[in-house]
Amino acid sequence: MSGPVGDFGLIGLAVMGQNLILNAADNGFTVVAFNRTVSKVDHFLENEAKGKSIVGAHSIEEFCSKLKSPRRIMLLVMAGKPVDDFIETLLPHLEKGDIIIDGGNSHFPDTTRRTKYLDTKGIRFVGSGVSGGEEGARYGPSLMPGGNEEAWPFIKDVFQSIAAKSDGEPCCEWVGDEGAGHYVKMVHNGIEYGDMQLICEAYDIMKRALGMSNKEIGDVFTTWNKGVLDSFLIEITRDIMYFNDETDGQPLLEKILDSAGQKGTGKWTAINALDLGMPVTLIAESVLARCLSSIKGERTRASEKLQFVGRSTKFEGNKEQFLADLEQALYASKIISYAQGFMLMQEAAKEYKWKLNKPSIALMWRGGCIIRSVFLKDITDAYRTNPDLENLLFSDFFNKAIHTAQPGWRDVVSKTALLGIPTPCFSTALSWFDGYRTKDLPANLLQAQRDYFGAHTFKMKPEAANEKYPADTNIHVNWTGRGGNVSASTYQA
């Protein structure tokens, strides 16, 4: 084979890598494939890739020689050191202007570091979130590219061709600078944690409060999937509810150990929210719910020592009304989660000096990815109508939706509390909403306490300021008459 033939190169032939290559080939691109275990390349070419516009390479040198200039190379390898190792292996075989794309679940600070480092070498680096699992990779994922913006015109045709489509629009647009693409994917995964936990809580309520069978719960999810909650996660939950163990015909779900795993992206989101001082309570609570689930042995022992003490263990009321309220509680809590997620991205853009395209982010999540839903069309519309929207809850659509949902949402949270059924995400969503809509929170007392024991100072309300306690000044008071008048240094946590 003489001269470069490849439009696009991909390194890493695990399932996601293979499926993305097949997807790109189906869309008219000639793809060059490489894997560190070279036998995988031959096996792929002889089987899944047979007869398609896919060529293999047995070394990095051969891989790079088969790609047209500027080379467009995507890495789908394990996050962390393997990405850095492959970058260093590629560098001697690349030319200025070539493009390296990391499609793994890398932590965004790593992507920022790599973008800056490769820029000094004349190489354009892109960190792209890829969501949608195996099927998404094969038939259209959601792609969230960020990094060196000079790369976008050169990769746009490949990315938008292989991405999922929503109302004819590709679920892929340039996200922003440096680590912005992987940052948005991180927040996407955090929202995914929240969505999943909310659905789990709804299932638990139907099972424990209403005594419903898996088949009956599946029927409810089927109905919900035709309304405002229409989404991939509701759809798969319906299927899980209907799935029986063929050995005895019993629901398989009830035999699965209730100890949840996690890969870290939800935790990264919660930690970053704390670092930026943003109240992303629902994602944080969903991560902590997984942590609580994982101490199964301790919970089992606690279940024997800690009993429910309340006025009633049984739901009393209109079951149909309660199910309608539960649907609204799930919808409202989901709105809160997305509002918090977009608040976090907005703050990150300020903190890291990124230009983030909010309507495009919502569009990218509308198809192909795990959190895809009808609901995201409404978010896209809200940000297209007003790109400077301060908060999702301030848009007419979501403002009306949250007010409509409120009575049922409050009823569900209060009833489950009385019945002793944990609803960490439903409850934190409502609590956050009530805090967010409160003009005066009790943090005035908190500031007084901090000043009392640690001389941390406070500021006066502008309308209450006077000569002794002036406005916009850090004030320390000698609360007991025994303390000194020296204040501690102030800082923003």
C-alpha positions as CSV (number, residue, x, y, z in Angstrom):
1,M,0.0,0.0,0.0
2,S,1.7,3.2,-1.1
3,G,1.2,6.6,0.5
4,P,-1.2,7.6,3.2
5,V,-4.8,6.4,2.8
6,G,-6.4,7.0,6.2
7,D,-8.8,9.8,6.9
8,F,-8.9,9.0,10.6
9,G,-6.8,6.8,13.0
10,L,-7.9,5.1,16.2
11,I,-5.8,3.5,18.8
12,G,-7.5,1.1,21.3
13,L,-9.5,-1.9,20.1
14,A,-11.7,-2.6,23.1
15,V,-15.5,-2.6,22.3
16,M,-15.9,1.2,22.3
17,G,-12.9,1.6,19.9
18,Q,-14.0,-1.1,17.5
19,N,-17.6,0.3,17.4
20,L,-16.4,3.9,16.7
21,I,-14.2,2.6,13.9
22,L,-17.1,0.7,12.3
23,N,-19.3,3.8,12.7
24,A,-16.7,6.0,11.0
25,A,-16.3,3.4,8.2
26,D,-20.0,3.3,7.7
27,N,-20.0,7.1,7.3
28,G,-17.5,7.0,4.4
29,F,-14.2,7.4,6.2
30,T,-11.1,5.2,5.7
31,V,-10.0,4.3,9.2
32,V,-6.6,3.1,10.3
33,A,-6.7,0.8,13.4
34,F,-4.0,0.1,15.9
35,N,-3.8,-1.7,19.3
36,R,-0.8,-2.3,21.6
37,T,-1.6,-6.0,21.4
38,V,-1.1,-6.3,17.7
39,S,-3.0,-9.7,17.4
40,K,-6.2,-7.8,18.2
41,V,-5.7,-5.7,15.0
42,D,-5.5,-8.8,12.8
43,H,-8.5,-10.4,14.5
44,F,-10.6,-7.3,14.1
45,L,-9.6,-7.0,10.4
46,E,-10.5,-10.7,9.7
47,N,-13.8,-10.5,11.5
48,E,-15.9,-7.3,12.3
49,A,-14.0,-5.0,10.0
50,K,-13.9,-7.4,7.0
51,G,-14.9,-5.8,3.7
52,K,-15.0,-2.3,5.2
53,S,-12.8,0.8,4.6
54,I,-10.6,-0.1,7.6
55,V,-6.9,-0.8,7.4
56,G,-4.7,-2.1,10.2
57,A,-1.2,-1.1,11.4
58,H,1.3,-3.3,13.4
59,S,3.4,-0.4,14.8
60,I,2.9,3.3,15.7
61,E,5.3,4.2,12.9
62,E,3.2,2.3,10.3
63,F,0.0,3.7,11.8
64,C,1.2,7.3,11.4
65,S,2.5,6.7,7.9
66,K,-0.9,5.5,6.7
67,L,-2.7,8.7,7.8
68,K,-3.3,11.7,5.6
69,S,-2.1,15.1,6.7
70,P,-3.0,16.7,9.1
71,R,-3.2,13.4,10.9
72,R,-6.4,12.9,13.0
73,I,-5.7,10.3,15.7
74,M,-8.1,9.3,18.4
75,L,-7.0,7.5,21.6
76,L,-9.5,5.2,23.3
77,V,-7.3,3.8,26.0
78,M,-7.5,3.7,29.8
79,A,-7.4,7.2,31.4
80,G,-4.3,8.4,33.2
81,K,-0.7,7.2,32.4
82,P,-1.6,5.2,29.3
83,V,-2.8,8.4,27.5
84,D,0.5,10.2,28.3
85,D,2.5,7.1,27.3
86,F,0.8,6.9,23.9
87,I,1.2,10.7,23.3
88,E,5.0,10.3,23.9
89,T,5.1,7.2,21.6
90,L,3.3,9.2,18.8
91,L,5.2,12.4,19.0
92,P,8.4,11.3,17.1
93,H,6.1,10.3,14.1
94,L,3.9,13.4,14.0
95,E,4.3,16.7,12.2
96,K,3.2,20.2,13.2
97,G,-0.6,20.7,12.9
98,D,-1.4,17.0,13.5
99,I,-4.3,16.3,15.9
100,I,-4.5,13.9,18.9
101,I,-7.9,13.3,20.4
102,D,-8.4,11.6,23.8
103,G,-11.8,10.0,23.8
104,G,-11.4,8.3,27.2
105,N,-12.9,9.4,30.6
106,S,-9.9,11.6,31.5
107,H,-10.0,14.0,34.4
108,F,-10.3,17.5,32.9
109,P,-7.2,18.9,34.6
110,D,-5.1,16.3,32.7
111,T,-6.7,17.4,29.5
112,T,-5.9,21.0,30.2
113,R,-2.3,20.0,31.0
114,R,-2.0,18.0,27.8
115,T,-3.5,20.7,25.6
116,K,-0.9,23.2,26.8
117,Y,2.0,20.8,26.6
118,L,1.2,19.6,23.0
119,D,0.6,23.2,21.9
120,T,4.4,23.8,22.6
121,K,5.1,20.9,20.2
122,G,2.9,22.3,17.5
123,I,0.4,19.5,18.0
124,R,-3.4,20.2,18.4
125,F,-4.9,18.3,21.3
126,V,-8.6,17.6,21.8
127,G,-10.2,16.0,24.9
128,S,-13.6,14.6,24.0
129,G,-16.3,13.2,26.1
130,V,-17.9,10.2,24.5
131,S,-21.2,8.9,25.8
132,G,-23.7,6.3,24.8
133,G,-22.0,3.0,25.7
134,E,-21.3,0.3,23.1
135,E,-24.5,0.9,21.1
136,G,-23.9,4.6,21.0
137,A,-20.4,4.2,19.8
138,R,-21.6,1.9,17.0
139,Y,-24.6,3.8,15.8
140,G,-24.2,7.4,17.1
141,P,-22.7,8.6,20.4
142,S,-22.9,12.0,22.0
143,L,-19.5,13.7,21.5
144,M,-18.2,16.6,23.6
145,P,-14.9,17.9,22.1
146,G,-12.8,20.6,23.7
147,G,-9.2,21.6,23.8
148,N,-7.2,23.4,21.0
149,E,-9.9,25.1,19.0
150,E,-7.7,25.1,15.9
151,A,-8.4,21.4,15.6
152,W,-12.2,21.7,15.3
153,P,-12.5,22.6,11.6
154,F,-10.3,19.5,10.8
155,I,-12.3,17.0,13.0
156,K,-15.8,18.5,12.6
157,D,-16.7,16.4,9.6
158,V,-15.7,13.1,11.2
159,F,-17.2,13.9,14.6
160,Q,-20.6,15.3,13.4
161,S,-20.9,12.4,10.9
162,I,-20.5,9.7,13.5
163,A,-22.5,11.4,16.3
164,A,-26.1,10.7,17.1
165,K,-28.7,13.0,15.5
166,S,-31.5,14.8,17.3
167,D,-34.2,16.4,15.0
168,G,-31.5,16.2,12.3
169,E,-28.9,18.1,14.3
170,P,-25.7,16.2,15.3
171,C,-25.3,15.7,19.0
172,C,-21.8,17.1,18.8
173,E,-20.5,20.7,18.8
174,W,-17.3,22.4,20.0
175,V,-17.6,22.7,23.8
176,G,-14.7,25.1,24.8
177,D,-11.1,25.4,25.6
178,E,-8.5,23.2,27.3
179,G,-10.3,20.6,29.5
180,A,-13.8,21.9,28.8
181,G,-14.9,18.8,26.7
182,H,-13.9,16.4,29.5
183,Y,-15.4,18.7,32.1
184,V,-18.8,18.7,30.4
185,K,-18.6,14.9,30.2
186,M,-17.7,14.8,33.9
187,V,-20.8,16.8,34.7
188,H,-22.9,14.7,32.3
189,N,-21.8,11.6,34.3
190,G,-22.6,13.4,37.6
191,I,-26.1,14.1,36.3
192,E,-26.4,10.5,35.2
193,Y,-25.6,9.4,38.8
194,G,-28.4,11.7,40.0
195,D,-30.9,10.5,37.4
196,M,-30.2,6.9,38.2
197,Q,-30.5,7.4,42.0
198,L,-33.8,9.3,41.6
199,I,-35.3,6.5,39.5
200,C,-34.1,4.0,42.1
201,E,-35.8,6.0,44.8
202,A,-39.1,6.0,42.8
203,Y,-38.8,2.2,42.4
204,D,-38.2,1.8,46.2
205,I,-41.2,3.9,47.0
206,M,-43.5,1.9,44.7
207,K,-42.2,-1.3,46.1
208,R,-42.1,-0.5,49.8
209,A,-44.8,2.1,50.3
210,L,-47.3,0.8,47.8
211,G,-46.4,-2.9,47.8
212,M,-46.3,-3.1,44.0
213,S,-44.9,-6.0,42.1
214,N,-42.1,-5.6,39.6
215,K,-44.5,-6.1,36.7
216,E,-46.8,-3.3,38.1
217,I,-43.8,-1.0,38.6
218,G,-42.7,-1.8,35.0
219,D,-46.2,-0.7,33.8
220,V,-45.8,2.6,35.6
221,F,-42.4,3.2,34.0
222,T,-44.0,2.3,30.6
223,T,-46.6,5.1,31.2
224,W,-44.0,7.6,32.4
225,N,-41.9,7.0,29.3
226,K,-44.7,8.4,27.2
227,G,-44.7,11.8,29.1
228,V,-42.3,14.4,30.5
229,L,-40.0,11.6,31.8
230,D,-39.5,10.0,28.3
231,S,-35.8,9.0,28.4
232,F,-33.3,6.3,27.9
233,L,-32.9,5.6,31.6
234,I,-36.7,5.2,32.2
235,E,-36.9,3.0,29.1
236,I,-34.1,0.6,30.3
237,T,-35.6,0.6,33.9
238,R,-38.9,-0.5,32.4
239,D,-37.1,-3.4,30.6
240,I,-35.3,-4.4,33.8
241,M,-38.6,-4.5,35.7
242,Y,-40.1,-6.9,33.2
243,F,-37.0,-9.2,33.1
244,N,-37.3,-12.6,34.8
245,D,-34.7,-15.2,35.7
246,E,-35.4,-18.0,33.3
247,T,-34.4,-20.6,35.9
248,D,-37.4,-19.9,38.1
249,G,-39.4,-17.1,36.4
250,Q,-38.8,-14.7,39.3
251,P,-37.7,-11.1,38.7
252,L,-34.0,-11.1,38.3
253,L,-33.7,-7.6,39.8
254,E,-34.7,-8.8,43.3
255,K,-31.7,-11.2,43.3
256,I,-29.1,-8.6,42.5
257,L,-26.9,-7.5,45.4
258,D,-27.8,-3.9,46.5
259,S,-24.2,-2.7,46.7
260,A,-23.5,-0.1,44.0
261,G,-20.1,0.5,42.2
262,Q,-18.7,3.7,40.7
263,K,-15.9,4.7,38.4
264,G,-15.2,8.1,39.9
265,T,-16.7,10.7,37.5
266,G,-19.7,11.4,39.8
267,K,-17.3,11.8,42.7
268,W,-15.1,14.2,40.6
269,T,-18.2,16.3,39.9
270,A,-19.1,16.5,43.6
271,I,-15.5,17.4,44.6
272,N,-15.2,20.0,41.9
273,A,-18.5,21.6,43.0
274,L,-17.1,21.8,46.5
275,D,-13.8,23.3,45.2
276,L,-15.8,26.0,43.3
277,G,-18.2,26.6,46.2
278,M,-21.2,25.6,44.2
279,P,-24.3,23.9,45.9
280,V,-24.6,20.8,43.6
281,T,-26.4,18.8,46.3
282,L,-28.2,16.2,44.2
283,I,-25.1,14.8,42.4
284,A,-23.2,14.8,45.7
285,E,-26.1,13.0,47.5
286,S,-26.3,10.4,44.7
287,V,-22.6,9.6,45.1
288,L,-23.0,9.3,48.9
289,A,-26.1,7.0,48.3
290,R,-23.8,4.7,46.4
291,C,-21.2,4.8,49.2
292,L,-24.0,4.0,51.7
293,S,-25.1,1.1,49.6
294,S,-21.6,-0.4,49.5
295,I,-21.5,-0.9,53.3
296,K,-23.9,-3.8,53.0
297,G,-22.6,-5.8,55.9
298,E,-22.9,-2.9,58.3
299,R,-26.4,-2.0,57.0
300,T,-27.5,-5.6,57.6
301,R,-26.3,-5.4,61.2
302,A,-27.9,-2.0,61.6
303,S,-31.2,-3.4,60.3
304,E,-31.3,-5.7,63.3
305,K,-30.4,-3.0,65.9
306,L,-32.1,0.1,64.5
307,Q,-35.9,-0.2,64.2
308,F,-38.4,2.1,62.5
309,V,-40.3,4.1,65.1
310,G,-43.2,6.1,63.6
311,R,-47.0,6.4,63.6
312,S,-47.5,4.2,60.6
313,T,-45.6,1.7,58.4
314,K,-48.4,1.5,55.8
315,F,-49.3,4.0,53.1
316,E,-52.8,5.3,53.5
317,G,-54.3,7.3,50.8
318,N,-55.2,7.5,47.1
319,K,-52.7,5.2,45.3
320,E,-53.3,6.7,41.8
321,Q,-52.9,10.2,43.1
322,F,-49.7,9.2,44.9
323,L,-48.3,7.7,41.6
324,A,-49.1,10.9,39.8
325,D,-47.4,12.9,42.6
326,L,-44.4,10.6,42.3
327,E,-44.1,11.2,38.6
328,Q,-44.0,15.0,39.3
329,A,-41.6,14.6,42.2
330,L,-39.2,12.7,39.9
331,Y,-39.6,15.4,37.2
332,A,-39.1,18.3,39.6
333,S,-36.0,16.7,41.2
334,K,-34.6,16.0,37.7
335,I,-35.1,19.7,36.8
336,I,-33.2,20.7,40.0
337,S,-30.3,18.3,39.2
338,Y,-29.9,19.8,35.7
339,A,-30.2,23.4,37.0
340,Q,-27.4,22.6,39.5
341,G,-25.3,21.0,36.7
342,F,-25.6,24.0,34.5
343,M,-24.8,26.3,37.4
344,L,-21.6,24.4,38.0
345,M,-20.6,24.6,34.3
346,Q,-21.3,28.3,34.3
347,E,-19.1,28.8,37.4
348,A,-16.3,26.6,35.9
349,A,-16.3,28.7,32.7
350,K,-15.7,31.8,34.8
351,E,-13.1,30.1,37.0
352,Y,-11.1,28.4,34.2
353,K,-11.8,31.2,31.7
354,W,-13.5,29.0,29.1
355,K,-16.1,29.9,26.6
356,L,-18.9,27.4,27.1
357,N,-21.8,27.0,24.7
358,K,-24.8,26.1,26.9
359,P,-27.4,25.6,24.1
360,S,-24.9,23.2,22.4
361,I,-24.3,21.3,25.5
362,A,-28.0,20.6,26.0
363,L,-28.2,19.6,22.3
364,M,-25.2,17.3,22.7
365,W,-27.0,15.4,25.5
366,R,-30.3,15.1,23.6
367,G,-29.3,12.0,21.7
368,G,-26.7,9.2,21.8
369,C,-25.9,9.5,25.5
370,I,-27.0,7.8,28.7
371,I,-29.0,10.9,30.0
372,R,-30.7,11.5,26.6
373,S,-34.3,12.5,27.1
374,V,-37.2,14.6,25.6
375,F,-36.5,16.9,28.6
376,L,-33.2,18.1,27.1
377,K,-35.0,19.6,24.1
378,D,-36.7,21.9,26.6
379,I,-33.3,22.9,28.1
380,T,-31.9,23.5,24.6
381,D,-34.9,25.7,23.8
382,A,-34.4,27.6,27.1
383,Y,-30.8,28.4,26.4
384,R,-31.4,29.2,22.7
385,T,-34.1,31.7,23.8
386,N,-31.7,33.3,26.3
387,P,-28.0,32.2,26.2
388,D,-27.3,34.4,29.2
389,L,-30.1,32.7,31.3
390,E,-28.9,32.9,34.9
391,N,-30.6,29.8,36.1
392,L,-32.7,27.1,34.3
393,L,-35.5,27.7,36.9
394,F,-35.8,31.3,35.6
395,S,-36.9,30.2,32.1
396,D,-40.7,30.4,31.7
397,F,-41.0,26.7,30.8
398,F,-39.1,25.3,33.8
399,N,-40.5,28.0,36.2
400,K,-44.0,26.8,35.4
401,A,-43.0,23.1,35.5
402,I,-41.4,23.4,39.0
403,H,-44.5,25.2,40.4
404,T,-46.9,22.7,38.9
405,A,-44.9,19.8,40.4
406,Q,-44.4,21.3,43.9
407,P,-47.5,20.1,45.8
408,G,-47.0,16.4,44.7
409,W,-43.3,16.6,45.3
410,R,-43.8,17.9,48.8
411,D,-46.4,15.2,49.5
412,V,-44.1,12.4,48.3
413,V,-41.1,13.6,50.4
414,S,-43.1,14.1,53.5
415,K,-45.0,10.7,53.2
416,T,-41.8,8.7,52.6
417,A,-40.2,10.4,55.6
418,L,-43.1,9.4,57.8
419,L,-42.9,5.8,56.4
420,G,-39.1,5.6,57.0
421,I,-38.2,5.1,53.3
422,P,-35.0,6.9,52.4
423,T,-35.2,9.5,49.6
424,P,-31.8,11.2,49.7
425,C,-32.1,12.8,46.2
426,F,-35.8,13.6,46.2
427,S,-35.3,15.2,49.7
428,T,-32.1,17.1,48.9
429,A,-33.7,18.5,45.6
430,L,-36.6,19.9,47.5
431,S,-34.5,21.2,50.3
432,W,-32.2,22.9,47.8
433,F,-35.2,24.4,46.0
434,D,-36.5,25.8,49.3
435,G,-33.1,27.2,50.1
436,Y,-32.6,28.7,46.7
437,R,-36.0,30.5,46.8
438,T,-35.3,31.9,50.3
439,K,-34.2,35.5,50.4
440,D,-32.9,35.3,54.1
441,L,-31.2,32.1,55.2
442,P,-30.1,31.4,58.8
443,A,-26.4,31.9,57.7
444,N,-26.5,35.2,59.6
445,L,-26.4,33.1,62.9
446,L,-23.7,30.9,61.4
447,Q,-21.6,34.0,60.7
448,A,-22.2,35.3,64.3
449,Q,-21.1,31.9,65.7
450,R,-17.9,31.9,63.6
451,D,-17.1,35.4,64.8
452,Y,-17.9,34.5,68.4
453,F,-15.6,31.5,68.6
454,G,-13.0,32.3,66.0
455,A,-13.1,36.1,65.3
456,H,-13.8,35.3,61.7
457,T,-15.8,38.5,61.2
458,F,-19.1,39.2,59.4
459,K,-20.7,41.9,57.2
460,M,-23.9,43.8,57.9
461,K,-27.0,43.8,55.8
462,P,-26.8,47.0,53.7
463,E,-30.2,48.2,55.1
464,A,-29.1,47.6,58.7
465,A,-25.6,49.2,58.5
466,N,-24.9,52.2,60.7
467,E,-21.9,54.3,61.9
468,K,-20.8,51.7,64.4
469,Y,-21.3,48.8,62.0
470,P,-20.7,50.2,58.5
471,A,-21.7,48.4,55.2
472,D,-19.4,46.3,53.2
473,T,-16.8,46.0,56.0
474,N,-15.4,43.0,57.8
475,I,-16.6,43.4,61.4
476,H,-15.5,41.6,64.6
477,V,-17.5,42.0,67.8
478,N,-16.3,41.2,71.3
479,W,-19.4,39.1,72.1
480,T,-18.6,38.3,75.8
481,G,-16.6,41.4,76.8
482,R,-13.8,39.0,77.7
483,G,-12.4,38.4,74.1
484,G,-10.1,40.7,72.3
485,N,-10.8,43.0,69.3
486,V,-8.3,41.3,66.9
487,S,-10.0,39.5,64.1
488,A,-8.8,36.4,62.2
489,S,-7.8,36.8,58.6
490,T,-10.7,36.4,56.3
491,Y,-10.9,34.1,53.3
492,Q,-13.6,32.6,51.0
493,A,-14.0,28.9,51.4
